[in-house]
Amino acid sequence: MFLNTIRPADGARKKSKRVGRGIGSTLGKTCGRGHKGQKARSGGFHKVGFEGGQMPLQRRLPKIGFVSAKKKFYEQITLGQLNALDSEKIDKAILIANKLVSKRTKYIKVIKSGSLVKQIVLTGLNVTSGAKLEIERLGGSVEA
């Protein structure tokens, strides 16, 4: 095979229509655009989704879904995850050091999921009422 012998596949290259070349070509005079109207004019095309004045589909349907920009700053920790930590006093810095939450996290909430088997002291974390009862049942505490 040589570069000068390479050809496109049959039917891959189609000749463009030559419009405005007389009535014998069937594309003379109006050039296949019909008579008058918006589509017959140069530049006469409406925007995508336009339905002739009828309310377009993308405006008729309701908007759904929402992703909060604040979502990336909030994280949840379960009681089961707190069991894996070595220290008894747990705060934001310890959770970041153990890679349970990311550095950019601003608000951390401890939720009652899983079971806690040791006594812990939480400082500076938000805690659900169920998780707080579980922590205090084992002799731990929650500090603001």
CYANA upper distance limits for C-alpha pairs under 8 A (distance plus 0.5 A):
  1 MET  CA      5 THR  CA      7.39
  1 MET  CA      6 ILE  CA      8.06
  2 PHE  CA      6 ILE  CA      7.30
  8 PRO  CA     12 ALA  CA      6.77
  8 PRO  CA     13 ARG  CA      7.57
  9 ALA  CA     13 ARG  CA      8.33
 18 ARG  CA     27 LEU  CA      8.00
 19 VAL  CA     25 SER  CA      8.39
 19 VAL  CA     27 LEU  CA      5.58
 19 VAL  CA     28 GLY  CA      6.56
 19 VAL  CA     31 CYS  CA      5.74
 19 VAL  CA     32 GLY  CA      8.30
 20 GLY  CA     27 LEU  CA      6.39
 20 GLY  CA     28 GLY  CA      4.72
 20 GLY  CA     29 LYS  CA      6.26
 20 GLY  CA     30 THR  CA      7.83
 20 GLY  CA     31 CYS  CA      5.93
 21 ARG  CA     25 SER  CA      6.96
 21 ARG  CA     27 LEU  CA      7.37
 21 ARG  CA     28 GLY  CA      5.75
 21 ARG  CA     29 LYS  CA      8.40
 22 GLY  CA     26 THR  CA      7.97
 22 GLY  CA     27 LEU  CA      7.52
 22 GLY  CA     28 GLY  CA      4.84
 22 GLY  CA     29 LYS  CA      7.19
 23 ILE  CA     27 LEU  CA      7.15
 23 ILE  CA     28 GLY  CA      5.29
 23 ILE  CA     29 LYS  CA      7.51
 24 GLY  CA     28 GLY  CA      7.94
 26 THR  CA     31 CYS  CA      8.40
 26 THR  CA     32 GLY  CA      8.24
 27 LEU  CA     31 CYS  CA      4.96
 27 LEU  CA     32 GLY  CA      5.91
 28 GLY  CA     32 GLY  CA      8.00
 30 THR  CA     34 GLY  CA      6.49
 30 THR  CA     35 HIS  CA      7.41
 33 ARG  CA     39 LYS  CA      7.59
 33 ARG  CA     40 ALA  CA      5.77
 34 GLY  CA     40 ALA  CA      7.07
 35 HIS  CA     40 ALA  CA      7.10
 36 LYS  CA     40 ALA  CA      5.93
 36 LYS  CA     41 ARG  CA      7.86
 37 GLY  CA     41 ARG  CA      7.48
 38 GLN  CA     44 GLY  CA      5.59
 38 GLN  CA     45 PHE  CA      7.42
 39 LYS  CA     44 GLY  CA      5.77
 39 LYS  CA     45 PHE  CA      6.68
 40 ALA  CA     44 GLY  CA      7.46
 46 HIS  CA     50 PHE  CA      6.94
 49 GLY  CA     56 PRO  CA      6.69
 49 GLY  CA     57 LEU  CA      7.91
 49 GLY  CA     58 GLN  CA      8.06
 50 PHE  CA     54 GLN  CA      8.42
 50 PHE  CA     56 PRO  CA      6.65
 51 GLU  CA     55 MET  CA      7.47
 51 GLU  CA     56 PRO  CA      6.27
 55 MET  CA     59 ARG  CA      7.08
 55 MET  CA     60 ARG  CA      6.93
 56 PRO  CA     60 ARG  CA      6.72
 57 LEU  CA     61 LEU  CA      6.80
 67 VAL  CA     71 LYS  CA      7.97
 70 LYS  CA     74 TYR  CA      7.70
 72 LYS  CA    104 ARG  CA      8.34
 72 LYS  CA    105 THR  CA      7.54
 73 PHE  CA    104 ARG  CA      6.83
 73 PHE  CA    105 THR  CA      4.94
 73 PHE  CA    106 LYS  CA      5.71
 73 PHE  CA    107 TYR  CA      6.80
 74 TYR  CA    105 THR  CA      6.40
 74 TYR  CA    106 LYS  CA      6.83
 74 TYR  CA    107 TYR  CA      5.45
 74 TYR  CA    108 ILE  CA      6.48
 74 TYR  CA    109 LYS  CA      8.43
 75 GLU  CA    101 VAL  CA      7.36
 75 GLU  CA    105 THR  CA      7.32
 75 GLU  CA    107 TYR  CA      7.03
 75 GLU  CA    108 ILE  CA      5.57
 75 GLU  CA    109 LYS  CA      6.99
 76 GLN  CA    108 ILE  CA      6.19
 76 GLN  CA    109 LYS  CA      5.37
 76 GLN  CA    110 VAL  CA      6.33
 76 GLN  CA    111 ILE  CA      7.30
 77 ILE  CA     81 GLN  CA      7.04
 77 ILE  CA     82 LEU  CA      8.04
 77 ILE  CA    100 LEU  CA      8.18
 77 ILE  CA    108 ILE  CA      7.64
 77 ILE  CA    109 LYS  CA      6.64
 77 ILE  CA    110 VAL  CA      5.29
 77 ILE  CA    111 ILE  CA      6.70
 78 THR  CA     82 LEU  CA      7.18
 78 THR  CA    110 VAL  CA      6.12
 78 THR  CA    111 ILE  CA      5.57
 78 THR  CA    112 LYS  CA      6.54
 78 THR  CA    113 SER  CA      5.70
 78 THR  CA    114 GLY  CA      7.12
 79 LEU  CA     83 ASN  CA      7.17
 79 LEU  CA    110 VAL  CA      7.37
 79 LEU  CA    111 ILE  CA      7.06
 79 LEU  CA    112 LYS  CA      6.34
 79 LEU  CA    113 SER  CA      6.25
 79 LEU  CA    114 GLY  CA      6.16
 79 LEU  CA    115 SER  CA      6.41
 79 LEU  CA    116 LEU  CA      6.05
 79 LEU  CA    131 ALA  CA      7.76
 80 GLY  CA     84 ALA  CA      7.91
 80 GLY  CA    113 SER  CA      7.02
 80 GLY  CA    114 GLY  CA      5.02
 80 GLY  CA    115 SER  CA      5.86
 80 GLY  CA    116 LEU  CA      6.48
 81 GLN  CA     85 LEU  CA      8.01
 81 GLN  CA    114 GLY  CA      8.50
 82 LEU  CA    116 LEU  CA      7.99
 83 ASN  CA    116 LEU  CA      6.62
 83 ASN  CA    117 VAL  CA      7.30
 83 ASN  CA    118 LYS  CA      7.56
 85 LEU  CA     98 ASN  CA      8.26
 88 GLU  CA    119 GLN  CA      7.27
 88 GLU  CA    120 ILE  CA      5.16
 88 GLU  CA    121 VAL  CA      6.55
 89 LYS  CA    120 ILE  CA      6.44
 89 LYS  CA    121 VAL  CA      5.25
 89 LYS  CA    122 LEU  CA      6.58
 89 LYS  CA    123 THR  CA      7.96
 90 ILE  CA     94 ILE  CA      6.59
 90 ILE  CA     95 LEU  CA      7.82
 90 ILE  CA    120 ILE  CA      7.68
 90 ILE  CA    121 VAL  CA      6.60
 90 ILE  CA    122 LEU  CA      5.51
 90 ILE  CA    123 THR  CA      6.82
 91 ASP  CA     95 LEU  CA      7.04
 91 ASP  CA    122 LEU  CA      6.55
 91 ASP  CA    123 THR  CA      5.66
 91 ASP  CA    124 GLY  CA      6.62
 91 ASP  CA    125 LEU  CA      7.23
 92 LYS  CA     96 ILE  CA      6.76
 92 LYS  CA    108 ILE  CA      8.15
 92 LYS  CA    124 GLY  CA      7.61
 92 LYS  CA    125 LEU  CA      7.63
 93 ALA  CA     97 ALA  CA      6.61
 94 ILE  CA     98 ASN  CA      6.70
 95 LEU  CA     99 LYS  CA      6.67
 95 LEU  CA    100 LEU  CA      5.82
 95 LEU  CA    101 VAL  CA      6.51
 96 ILE  CA    100 LEU  CA      6.52
 96 ILE  CA    101 VAL  CA      5.79
 96 ILE  CA    102 SER  CA      6.52
 96 ILE  CA    103 LYS  CA      6.65
101 VAL  CA    105 THR  CA      7.24
107 TYR  CA    125 LEU  CA      8.01
107 TYR  CA    126 ASN  CA      8.06
108 ILE  CA    125 LEU  CA      6.32
108 ILE  CA    126 ASN  CA      6.59
109 LYS  CA    125 LEU  CA      6.62
109 LYS  CA    126 ASN  CA      5.00
109 LYS  CA    127 VAL  CA      5.88
109 LYS  CA    128 THR  CA      7.79
110 VAL  CA    125 LEU  CA      7.70
110 VAL  CA    126 ASN  CA      6.68
110 VAL  CA    127 VAL  CA      5.21
110 VAL  CA    128 THR  CA      6.88
110 VAL  CA    131 ALA  CA      7.33
111 ILE  CA    127 VAL  CA      6.83
111 ILE  CA    128 THR  CA      6.04
111 ILE  CA    130 GLY  CA      7.96
111 ILE  CA    131 ALA  CA      6.06
112 LYS  CA    128 THR  CA      7.57
112 LYS  CA    130 GLY  CA      6.27
112 LYS  CA    131 ALA  CA      4.88
112 LYS  CA    134 GLU  CA      8.21
113 SER  CA    131 ALA  CA      8.48
116 LEU  CA    134 GLU  CA      7.90
116 LEU  CA    135 ILE  CA      7.91
117 VAL  CA    138 LEU  CA      8.17
118 LYS  CA    138 LEU  CA      7.27
119 GLN  CA    135 ILE  CA      7.55
119 GLN  CA    138 LEU  CA      6.10
119 GLN  CA    139 GLY  CA      6.28
119 GLN  CA    140 GLY  CA      5.33
120 ILE  CA    135 ILE  CA      7.50
120 ILE  CA    139 GLY  CA      8.31
120 ILE  CA    140 GLY  CA      5.30
120 ILE  CA    141 SER  CA      7.24
121 VAL  CA    140 GLY  CA      5.87
121 VAL  CA    141 SER  CA      5.41
121 VAL  CA    142 VAL  CA      6.36
121 VAL  CA    143 GLU  CA      7.90
122 LEU  CA    141 SER  CA      6.93
122 LEU  CA    142 VAL  CA      5.31
122 LEU  CA    143 GLU  CA      6.44
123 THR  CA    142 VAL  CA      6.74
123 THR  CA    143 GLU  CA      5.29
123 THR  CA    144 ALA  CA      6.31
124 GLY  CA    143 GLU  CA      7.07
124 GLY  CA    144 ALA  CA      5.59
125 LEU  CA    144 ALA  CA      7.56
127 VAL  CA    131 ALA  CA      6.79
127 VAL  CA    132 LYS  CA      6.66
127 VAL  CA    142 VAL  CA      8.43
128 THR  CA    132 LYS  CA      6.66
129 SER  CA    133 LEU  CA      6.81
130 GLY  CA    134 GLU  CA      6.90
131 ALA  CA    135 ILE  CA      6.70
132 LYS  CA    136 GLU  CA      6.65
132 LYS  CA    141 SER  CA      8.29
132 LYS  CA    142 VAL  CA      7.50
133 LEU  CA    137 ARG  CA      6.46
134 GLU  CA    138 LEU  CA      7.20
135 ILE  CA    139 GLY  CA      7.23
135 ILE  CA    140 GLY  CA      5.69
135 ILE  CA    141 SER  CA      6.89
135 ILE  CA    142 VAL  CA      8.32
136 GLU  CA    140 GLY  CA      5.36
136 GLU  CA    141 SER  CA      6.08
136 GLU  CA    142 VAL  CA      8.46
